[in-house]
Amino acid sequence: GKRQVLIRPSSKVVIKFLQVMQKHGYIGEFEIVDDHRAGKIVVELIGRINKAGVISPRFDMKVTDTESWIRNLLPSRQFGVLVLTTSYGIMDHEEARRKNTGGKLLGFFY
């Protein structure tokens, strides 16, 4: 597949989402290109992503509902990540569970 991909416009949410993917080792480095407009992001791919999706509208997700969302969105419980925005910032579902906080569902990838 492609080695890198261009995302535009850049936004804080997109950047945080990419940081979560990076932390889980799904993507390589990414750089933010400031073109005095909305900006672009160049992402190095390492061929690990099968699918990445965004959930719109951003549904509320309680800690107790995490399981059922995983069941609906991810292919298995072994891998895959839900990304949610919480009052502690944007994080994956495991971190949210550790912090015992719910939030709004942004998207997922696996």
Secondary structure, DSSP 8 states (H G I E B T S, - for coil): --SEEEE-S--HHHHHHHHHHHHTTSEEEEEEE--SSS-EEEEEE-S--S-EEE-SS--EE-GGGHHHHHHHHSS-SSS-EEEEEETTEEEEHHHHHHTT--EEEEEEE-
